[in-house]
Amino acid sequence: MHGLMTAVEMRATEALAMASGEVTGLALMERAGEGVVAAIAAMWPEGTGGPAVVLCGPGHNGGDGFVIARHLAAAGRDVTLFLFGEADALPQDARANALRWRQEGGAIGRIGSDEGGGGAAEAAIGGAGLVVDALFGIGLSRPMPPVLCALAADVARARRRGARVVAVDVPSGLCADSGRPLGTAFSADLTVTFHAEKLGHRLAEGPAHCGAVRVVDLGLSGPPAGVTLTQPGAADLRRLGKGSGHKYGHGHALILAGGAGHGGAARLAARGALRVGAGLVTLGVPPEAMAENAAQVNAVMLAPVPTADALGERLEDARIAAICIGPGLAPGRAGAALLRVCLRSGRPMVADAGAITIMAGEAGLRGAGHAGCVLTPHDAEFRRLFPDIAERLAEAPVAGPAFSRVDAARMAAVRSGSVVLLKGPDTVIAGPDGRCSVHSAAYEREAGWLATAGSGDVLAGFITGLMARGLGPFEAAQTGAWLHVECARAFGPGLIAEDLPDMLPAVYRAAGL
């Protein structure tokens, strides 16, 4: 698991390193600038063509820009640099790099100056092959001024005609903690960040603005980030391998199905739980739907569950290690009664789809989870279950750090006492104990074809099966989300939900199991 840092965490890491004497601010700026130039060369080894324009801001990000401009010029590039603000007002280290740029023959144009710097910048961008956005980075806490919004439009036009755009740390105008634009934001082909990715590179609109993301190691040490990026390592995946033993030793999962004509979702979840490695999976079915389900399943067991009382009796079997309720479950008293029995049992469980709708509509069930429960809402279900949190998330941000999906999932997890998996390309998994992970299906792991009916039911089955095998709810949610995307990527375009479980053997083999 790799860390995703907030702007505050990154600034604290740098400050601690400088305070300890581990590194100076000038050395950090030099490493950062060199790293950006190296990343540009690695991204486009054939070159970008045309002159380079470097746009510098009034803070440390602008200081990085002066270093970048110097190294590009040393490599033989025709470089034009523009500064937003006054060189004499730059922070000390950035000011030192501005002075060095001038001493080595570089000129500094002004963005938005009375001398026509804005027009000069626009003209230079129009003829550039490379534009470097070193205006604000992670430090922006308010919308950009109009002159820079206009410049962002100029850069966008240059990008459409083929110029390459590189952002330093994050594209200017994008909140580094939430991935949400604070009004207008630049967009890049390549974003080069330092030490670790930031939350904004993975959340919300961040991936769409960042292009590709590369991390430059600045040689810093420091505490781990508070949010992990879900990427199971080899040791994590080896836990999914099976040794010898009885089927019950690998976990018995109970998947509760909907009524007649509504069993498909639960069958998808059941197949997912079985394929992910649960030793036994039973589909709990209303009696009127037994024949329908019997015609559709083979390895999955069937058991009649006519009432909530019958479910309670079935859960007296201590071998049932995990429950899934919600796929295909209709709202109403009968469904609410089943959900209450599941919650009272205290068993590891996944509450998905219909169960979340019931939770949202029943005052006595709202927020009635427990530490062994995983809630798996998509955005619309999240709005129903946590309307006040969702309303805050929907508000257009006017200052940074903006309220993020991480903030929303964490609040929901604490309120519900459950692990919350907020689904999306930027799935956020938060536990009531404060743990949080982002599972990102972006950049090289993009899998847009997962947006197909039933894929969420399969995910619920994966998580249930993993909990039946003994993984904790937070770990099961992380691993299930990762496997879900890996299965989609292994299959490729044309995917339907039924394909997902059957890709697990190939995914496991690729992981060395």
C-alpha positions as CSV (number, residue, x, y, z in Angstrom):
1,M,0.0,0.0,0.0
2,H,1.4,3.4,-1.0
3,G,0.6,6.7,0.7
4,L,-1.4,9.6,-0.7
5,M,-0.5,12.8,1.1
6,T,-2.4,16.0,1.8
7,A,-0.8,19.4,1.2
8,V,-0.3,19.8,5.0
9,E,1.4,16.4,5.3
10,M,3.8,17.3,2.5
11,R,4.7,20.7,3.8
12,A,5.3,19.2,7.3
13,T,7.5,16.5,5.8
14,E,9.6,19.1,4.1
15,A,9.7,21.4,7.1
16,L,10.9,18.6,9.4
17,A,13.6,17.6,7.0
18,M,14.9,21.2,6.7
19,A,14.6,21.7,10.5
20,S,16.6,18.6,11.2
21,G,19.4,19.7,8.8
22,E,18.7,16.7,6.6
23,V,18.3,19.0,3.6
24,T,18.1,22.7,2.7
25,G,15.2,24.4,0.9
26,L,17.5,25.3,-2.0
27,A,18.6,21.6,-2.3
28,L,14.9,20.5,-2.4
29,M,14.1,23.0,-5.1
30,E,17.1,21.9,-7.2
31,R,16.1,18.2,-6.8
32,A,12.5,19.0,-7.7
33,G,13.4,21.0,-10.8
34,E,16.0,18.4,-12.0
35,G,13.4,15.7,-11.4
36,V,10.8,17.5,-13.5
37,V,13.2,17.9,-16.5
38,A,14.2,14.2,-16.2
39,A,10.5,13.2,-16.2
40,I,9.8,15.3,-19.3
41,A,12.7,13.6,-21.1
42,A,11.5,10.1,-20.1
43,M,7.9,10.9,-21.1
44,W,8.8,12.2,-24.5
45,P,12.3,10.9,-25.5
46,E,11.7,12.0,-29.0
47,G,11.4,15.6,-27.7
48,T,8.4,18.0,-27.7
49,G,9.4,20.3,-30.5
50,G,9.2,24.1,-30.5
51,P,10.3,26.4,-27.7
52,A,9.5,25.9,-24.0
53,V,7.4,28.4,-21.9
54,V,7.7,28.2,-18.1
55,L,5.0,29.9,-16.1
56,C,6.1,30.7,-12.5
57,G,4.0,31.6,-9.6
58,P,4.6,33.7,-6.5
59,G,5.6,30.8,-4.2
60,H,7.8,27.8,-3.9
61,N,6.2,26.2,-7.0
62,G,7.4,29.2,-8.9
63,G,10.9,28.6,-7.5
64,D,10.8,25.1,-8.9
65,G,9.9,26.7,-12.2
66,F,13.1,28.8,-12.3
67,V,15.1,25.6,-11.7
68,I,13.2,23.8,-14.5
69,A,13.8,26.7,-16.9
70,R,17.5,26.7,-16.1
71,H,17.9,23.0,-16.7
72,L,15.9,23.1,-19.9
73,A,18.0,25.9,-21.2
74,A,21.2,24.1,-20.3
75,A,19.9,21.1,-22.3
76,G,19.7,23.4,-25.4
77,R,16.0,24.4,-25.3
78,D,14.8,27.8,-26.2
79,V,13.1,28.8,-23.0
80,T,10.9,31.8,-22.2
81,L,9.9,32.4,-18.6
82,F,7.0,34.4,-17.2
83,L,6.3,35.3,-13.6
84,F,3.0,36.1,-11.9
85,G,4.0,38.6,-9.2
86,E,7.2,40.4,-8.3
87,A,10.6,38.6,-8.3
88,D,11.6,40.6,-5.2
89,A,8.5,39.4,-3.3
90,L,9.3,35.7,-3.9
91,P,10.1,33.4,-0.9
92,Q,13.8,33.4,-0.1
93,D,14.8,30.1,-1.9
94,A,12.6,30.9,-4.9
95,R,14.1,34.4,-5.0
96,A,17.6,33.0,-5.1
97,N,16.7,30.8,-8.1
98,A,15.2,33.8,-9.9
99,L,18.4,35.7,-9.3
100,R,20.5,32.8,-10.6
101,W,18.2,32.5,-13.7
102,R,18.9,36.2,-14.4
103,Q,22.6,35.9,-13.8
104,E,22.8,33.1,-16.3
105,G,21.2,35.3,-19.0
106,G,17.5,34.4,-18.5
107,A,14.8,37.0,-18.8
108,I,11.7,37.2,-16.7
109,G,8.5,38.3,-18.4
110,R,5.5,39.5,-16.3
111,I,2.1,37.9,-16.4
112,G,-0.6,40.6,-16.4
113,S,1.8,43.6,-16.2
114,D,1.1,47.0,-17.6
115,E,4.0,46.5,-20.0
116,G,2.0,43.8,-21.9
117,G,3.4,40.8,-20.1
118,G,0.0,39.1,-20.4
119,G,-0.1,39.5,-24.1
120,A,3.5,38.4,-24.4
121,A,2.8,35.3,-22.4
122,E,-0.2,34.5,-24.6
123,A,1.9,34.9,-27.8
124,A,4.7,32.8,-26.4
125,I,2.3,30.0,-25.4
126,G,0.7,30.1,-28.9
127,G,4.1,29.1,-30.4
128,A,5.3,26.8,-27.7
129,G,6.0,23.0,-28.0
130,L,6.2,22.7,-24.2
131,V,4.4,24.6,-21.5
132,V,5.4,24.2,-17.8
133,D,2.8,25.2,-15.3
134,A,4.7,26.1,-12.1
135,L,2.2,28.7,-10.9
136,F,0.7,27.3,-7.7
137,G,1.0,23.6,-7.1
138,I,-0.2,22.3,-3.8
139,G,-0.3,25.7,-2.2
140,L,-3.5,27.1,-3.8
141,S,-6.3,27.8,-1.3
142,R,-8.5,30.1,-3.4
143,P,-9.6,30.5,-7.0
144,M,-7.1,31.8,-9.5
145,P,-7.3,35.5,-10.5
146,P,-9.0,36.2,-13.9
147,V,-5.6,36.8,-15.7
148,L,-4.5,33.3,-14.9
149,C,-7.9,31.9,-15.8
150,A,-7.4,33.5,-19.2
151,L,-3.9,32.1,-19.4
152,A,-5.3,28.6,-18.6
153,A,-7.5,29.0,-21.7
154,D,-4.5,30.0,-23.8
155,V,-2.6,26.9,-22.6
156,A,-5.7,24.7,-23.4
157,R,-5.7,26.0,-26.9
158,A,-2.0,25.3,-27.3
159,R,-2.5,21.8,-25.9
160,R,-5.2,21.1,-28.5
161,R,-2.9,22.1,-31.3
162,G,-0.2,19.7,-30.0
163,A,1.9,21.4,-27.4
164,R,2.8,19.3,-24.4
165,V,1.7,20.7,-21.0
166,V,3.5,19.7,-17.8
167,A,2.2,20.6,-14.3
168,V,4.5,20.9,-11.3
169,D,3.0,19.1,-8.3
170,V,-0.6,19.6,-9.4
171,P,-2.2,21.5,-12.2
172,S,-2.7,25.1,-11.0
173,G,-6.3,25.7,-9.8
174,L,-6.8,22.1,-8.7
175,C,-7.2,21.4,-5.0
176,A,-4.4,19.0,-4.0
177,D,-6.5,17.4,-1.2
178,S,-9.7,16.8,-3.1
179,G,-9.0,16.7,-6.8
180,R,-11.7,19.4,-7.2
181,P,-11.1,22.6,-9.2
182,L,-11.3,25.8,-7.3
183,G,-13.0,27.5,-10.2
184,T,-10.8,27.3,-13.3
185,A,-7.9,24.8,-13.4
186,F,-5.2,24.0,-15.8
187,S,-5.0,20.6,-17.5
188,A,-1.8,18.8,-18.2
189,D,-0.4,15.9,-20.2
190,L,2.1,15.1,-17.4
191,T,2.0,16.0,-13.8
192,V,5.3,15.6,-11.9
193,T,4.9,15.6,-8.1
194,F,7.3,15.1,-5.3
195,H,7.9,12.5,-2.6
196,A,4.5,10.9,-2.9
197,E,1.2,11.4,-4.8
198,K,-1.3,13.7,-3.4
199,L,-5.0,12.9,-2.8
200,G,-6.0,15.2,-5.6
201,H,-4.1,13.2,-8.1
202,R,-6.5,10.3,-7.5
203,L,-9.8,11.8,-6.4
204,A,-12.7,13.5,-8.3
205,E,-11.6,15.4,-11.4
206,G,-7.9,15.1,-10.5
207,P,-7.0,12.3,-13.0
208,A,-8.7,14.2,-15.9
209,H,-6.6,17.3,-15.2
210,C,-3.3,15.6,-14.4
211,G,-2.8,13.5,-17.5
212,A,0.0,11.0,-16.5
213,V,1.5,11.3,-12.9
214,R,5.1,10.8,-12.1
215,V,6.6,11.0,-8.6
216,V,10.1,12.4,-8.0
217,D,11.9,11.1,-5.0
218,L,13.4,14.0,-3.0
219,G,15.2,11.8,-0.6
220,L,12.9,12.8,2.3
221,S,12.0,10.6,5.3
222,G,9.0,11.2,7.4
223,P,5.8,9.7,8.9
224,P,3.5,7.7,6.5
225,A,0.6,9.4,4.8
226,G,-2.8,9.1,6.5
227,V,-4.5,7.6,3.4
228,T,-3.2,4.6,1.5
229,L,-3.5,3.9,-2.2
230,T,-4.8,0.3,-2.5
231,Q,-2.2,-1.8,-4.3
232,P,-1.9,-5.2,-2.7
233,G,1.6,-6.5,-2.6
234,A,2.7,-10.1,-3.2
235,A,2.5,-11.0,0.5
236,D,-1.1,-9.7,0.7
237,L,-2.1,-11.7,-2.4
238,R,-0.4,-14.9,-1.1
239,R,-2.9,-14.8,1.7
240,L,-5.6,-15.7,-0.9
241,G,-3.9,-18.9,-1.8
242,K,-5.5,-22.1,-0.5
243,G,-3.7,-24.9,1.3
244,S,-5.2,-28.2,2.3
245,G,-8.3,-28.4,4.4
246,H,-12.1,-28.8,4.5
247,K,-14.4,-26.5,2.6
248,Y,-15.7,-25.0,5.8
249,G,-12.1,-24.2,6.7
250,H,-12.1,-21.7,3.8
251,G,-15.3,-20.0,5.0
252,H,-19.1,-20.4,4.5
253,A,-20.8,-17.3,2.9
254,L,-24.5,-16.8,3.0
255,I,-25.9,-14.6,0.2
256,L,-29.6,-13.5,0.7
257,A,-31.5,-13.3,-2.5
258,G,-34.5,-11.3,-3.6
259,G,-37.9,-12.6,-4.5
260,A,-39.1,-14.3,-7.7
261,G,-37.7,-12.6,-10.8
262,H,-35.2,-10.6,-8.7
263,G,-32.5,-13.2,-7.9
264,G,-30.0,-12.4,-10.6
265,A,-28.1,-9.8,-8.5
266,A,-27.7,-12.3,-5.6
267,R,-26.6,-15.0,-7.9
268,L,-23.9,-12.7,-9.3
269,A,-22.7,-12.0,-5.7
270,A,-22.8,-15.7,-4.9
271,R,-20.6,-16.6,-7.9
272,G,-18.2,-13.8,-6.9
273,A,-18.0,-15.1,-3.4
274,L,-17.3,-18.7,-4.6
275,R,-14.8,-17.7,-7.2
276,V,-12.9,-15.4,-4.8
277,G,-12.2,-18.5,-2.7
278,A,-15.0,-19.0,-0.1
279,G,-15.2,-22.8,0.6
280,L,-18.9,-22.9,0.5
281,V,-21.6,-20.4,-0.6
282,T,-25.3,-20.7,0.2
283,L,-28.0,-18.6,-1.5
284,G,-30.7,-17.9,1.0
285,V,-33.9,-17.7,-1.1
286,P,-37.6,-17.0,-0.5
287,P,-39.5,-20.3,-1.1
288,E,-41.3,-19.0,-4.1
289,A,-38.0,-18.3,-5.9
290,M,-36.4,-21.7,-5.2
291,A,-37.2,-23.3,-8.6
292,E,-36.0,-20.2,-10.5
293,N,-32.6,-20.2,-8.6
294,A,-32.2,-23.9,-8.8
295,A,-32.3,-23.7,-12.6
296,Q,-29.5,-21.2,-12.5
297,V,-26.8,-22.4,-10.0
298,N,-24.8,-25.6,-9.5
299,A,-21.9,-25.2,-7.2
300,V,-23.8,-22.6,-5.1
301,M,-26.0,-24.2,-2.5
302,L,-29.6,-23.2,-2.0
303,A,-31.6,-22.9,1.2
304,P,-35.1,-21.6,1.8
305,V,-35.4,-18.5,3.9
306,P,-39.1,-17.7,4.2
307,T,-39.0,-15.2,7.1
308,A,-36.7,-13.2,9.3
309,D,-37.2,-15.8,12.1
310,A,-36.1,-18.6,9.7
311,L,-33.0,-16.5,8.9
312,G,-32.3,-16.2,12.6
313,E,-32.5,-19.9,13.0
314,R,-30.1,-20.5,10.0
315,L,-27.6,-18.0,11.5
316,E,-27.4,-20.3,14.6
317,D,-25.0,-22.3,12.4
318,A,-21.7,-21.0,13.6
319,R,-20.0,-22.1,10.4
320,I,-21.6,-19.2,8.5
321,A,-18.7,-16.9,8.5
322,A,-20.1,-13.9,6.5
323,I,-23.4,-12.6,5.1
324,C,-24.3,-10.5,2.1
325,I,-27.6,-8.8,2.1
326,G,-29.0,-6.3,-0.4
327,P,-28.5,-7.4,-4.0
328,G,-32.1,-7.8,-5.4
329,L,-33.6,-7.1,-2.0
330,A,-36.9,-5.2,-2.2
331,P,-37.6,-2.4,0.2
332,G,-40.4,-3.0,2.7
333,R,-41.0,-4.6,6.1
334,A,-39.8,-8.1,5.1
335,G,-36.5,-6.8,3.8
336,A,-36.1,-4.5,6.9
337,A,-36.8,-7.5,9.2
338,L,-34.1,-9.6,7.4
339,L,-31.6,-6.7,7.7
340,R,-32.3,-6.4,11.4
341,V,-31.5,-10.1,11.9
342,C,-28.3,-9.8,10.0
343,L,-27.2,-6.7,12.0
344,R,-28.1,-8.3,15.4
345,S,-26.1,-11.4,14.6
346,G,-22.9,-9.4,14.7
347,R,-21.5,-11.5,11.9
348,P,-19.2,-10.0,9.3
349,M,-21.5,-8.8,6.6
350,V,-21.8,-6.7,3.4
351,A,-24.9,-4.4,3.1
352,D,-25.3,-3.5,-0.5
353,A,-27.9,-2.1,-2.9
354,G,-31.4,-2.8,-1.5
355,A,-30.1,-3.1,2.1
356,I,-28.7,0.5,1.8
357,T,-32.0,1.7,0.5
358,I,-33.8,0.1,3.4
359,M,-31.2,1.7,5.8
360,A,-31.9,5.1,4.3
361,G,-35.7,4.8,4.6
362,E,-35.9,3.2,8.1
363,A,-35.3,5.6,11.0
364,G,-34.4,2.7,13.3
365,L,-31.8,1.3,10.8
366,R,-30.1,4.5,9.6
367,G,-26.5,4.3,10.8
368,A,-27.2,0.9,12.5
369,G,-24.1,-0.8,11.3
370,H,-21.3,-2.4,13.3
371,A,-17.5,-2.8,13.1
372,G,-17.8,-6.0,11.1
373,C,-20.1,-4.5,8.5
374,V,-19.2,-3.1,5.1
375,L,-21.5,-0.6,3.4
376,T,-21.0,-0.4,-0.3
377,P,-23.0,2.6,-1.6
378,H,-22.5,4.3,-5.0
379,D,-23.0,8.0,-5.1
380,A,-26.8,8.0,-5.3
381,E,-27.1,5.5,-2.5
382,F,-24.7,7.5,-0.4
383,R,-26.9,10.6,-0.9
384,R,-29.9,8.7,0.4
385,L,-28.0,7.2,3.4
386,F,-26.0,10.3,4.4
387,P,-27.8,13.3,2.8
388,D,-26.1,16.0,4.8
389,I,-22.6,14.7,4.1
390,A,-23.5,14.3,0.4
391,E,-24.9,17.8,0.2
392,R,-21.6,19.2,1.6
393,L,-19.7,17.1,-1.0
394,A,-21.9,18.5,-3.8
395,E,-21.2,22.1,-3.0
396,A,-19.0,23.9,-5.4
397,P,-15.7,24.5,-3.6
398,V,-14.6,28.1,-3.1
399,A,-11.5,27.6,-1.0
400,G,-9.0,24.9,-0.4
401,P,-8.6,22.4,1.0
402,A,-12.0,21.5,-0.4
403,F,-14.3,18.9,1.2
404,S,-13.4,15.6,-0.5
405,R,-14.7,12.1,-1.0
406,V,-12.2,10.9,1.6
407,D,-13.7,13.4,4.1
408,A,-17.2,12.2,3.2
409,A,-16.4,8.5,3.5
410,R,-14.6,9.0,6.8
411,M,-17.5,10.9,8.3
412,A,-19.9,8.2,7.1
413,A,-17.8,5.4,8.6
414,V,-17.7,7.1,12.0
415,R,-21.4,7.8,11.9
416,S,-22.4,4.3,10.9
417,G,-19.8,2.5,12.9
418,S,-19.0,0.4,9.7
419,V,-16.5,0.3,7.0
420,V,-17.8,2.4,4.1
421,L,-16.8,1.7,0.5
422,L,-17.9,4.7,-1.5
423,K,-17.9,3.3,-5.1
424,G,-16.6,5.1,-8.2
425,P,-13.4,5.3,-10.3
426,D,-12.0,6.8,-7.1
427,T,-13.4,4.3,-4.7
428,V,-12.8,5.4,-1.1
429,I,-12.7,2.8,1.7
430,A,-12.9,4.2,5.2
431,G,-13.2,2.5,8.6
432,P,-14.7,3.7,11.8
433,D,-11.2,3.5,13.4
434,G,-9.9,6.2,11.1
435,R,-8.2,4.0,8.5
436,C,-8.7,5.1,4.9
437,S,-7.7,3.9,1.5
438,V,-8.3,5.1,-2.0
439,H,-8.7,2.5,-4.7
440,S,-8.1,4.3,-8.0
441,A,-9.2,3.0,-11.3
442,A,-7.5,5.8,-13.2
443,Y,-4.4,6.3,-15.4
444,E,-2.9,2.9,-16.3
445,R,-5.7,1.1,-14.3
446,E,-8.6,2.8,-15.9
447,A,-11.5,0.4,-16.5
448,G,-14.5,2.3,-17.7
449,W,-16.3,-0.8,-18.9
450,L,-17.0,-1.7,-15.2
451,A,-19.9,0.7,-15.6
452,T,-22.3,-2.1,-16.4
453,A,-25.3,-3.5,-14.6
454,G,-24.5,-6.1,-11.9
455,S,-20.8,-5.3,-11.5
456,G,-21.5,-3.9,-8.0
457,D,-23.2,-7.1,-7.0
458,V,-20.1,-9.0,-8.0
459,L,-18.0,-6.7,-5.9
460,A,-20.3,-7.3,-2.9
461,G,-19.8,-11.0,-3.4
462,F,-16.0,-10.6,-3.6
463,I,-15.9,-8.8,-0.3
464,T,-18.3,-11.3,1.3
465,G,-16.2,-14.2,0.2
466,L,-13.0,-12.6,1.4
467,M,-14.5,-12.0,4.8
468,A,-15.7,-15.6,4.9
469,R,-12.1,-16.6,4.3
470,G,-11.0,-14.6,7.4
471,L,-10.0,-11.1,6.1
472,G,-11.2,-8.2,8.2
473,P,-13.8,-6.0,6.7
474,F,-11.4,-3.2,5.8
475,E,-8.9,-5.5,4.3
476,A,-11.6,-7.4,2.5
477,A,-13.0,-4.2,1.0
478,Q,-9.6,-3.1,-0.2
479,T,-8.7,-6.5,-1.7
480,G,-12.1,-7.0,-3.2
481,A,-12.0,-3.5,-4.9
482,W,-8.5,-4.3,-6.3
483,L,-9.5,-7.7,-7.6
484,H,-12.7,-6.2,-9.2
485,V,-10.7,-3.8,-11.3
486,E,-8.1,-6.4,-12.2
487,C,-10.8,-8.8,-13.4
488,A,-12.2,-6.0,-15.6
489,R,-8.8,-5.1,-17.0
490,A,-8.0,-8.8,-17.7
491,F,-11.2,-9.2,-19.7
492,G,-11.2,-5.8,-21.5
493,P,-14.0,-4.0,-23.5
494,G,-17.2,-5.9,-23.9
495,L,-17.3,-6.9,-20.3
496,I,-20.6,-7.8,-18.6
497,A,-21.0,-8.5,-14.9
498,E,-21.2,-12.3,-15.4
499,D,-17.6,-12.2,-16.8
500,L,-16.0,-10.7,-13.7
501,P,-16.0,-13.8,-11.4
502,D,-14.7,-16.0,-14.1
503,M,-11.6,-13.8,-14.7
504,L,-10.4,-14.4,-11.1
505,P,-8.4,-17.6,-11.9
506,A,-6.4,-15.6,-14.5
507,V,-5.9,-12.7,-12.1
508,Y,-4.8,-15.1,-9.3
509,R,-2.4,-16.9,-11.7
510,A,-0.9,-13.5,-12.8
511,A,-0.4,-12.7,-9.1
512,G,1.6,-15.9,-8.6
513,L,-1.0,-17.9,-6.7
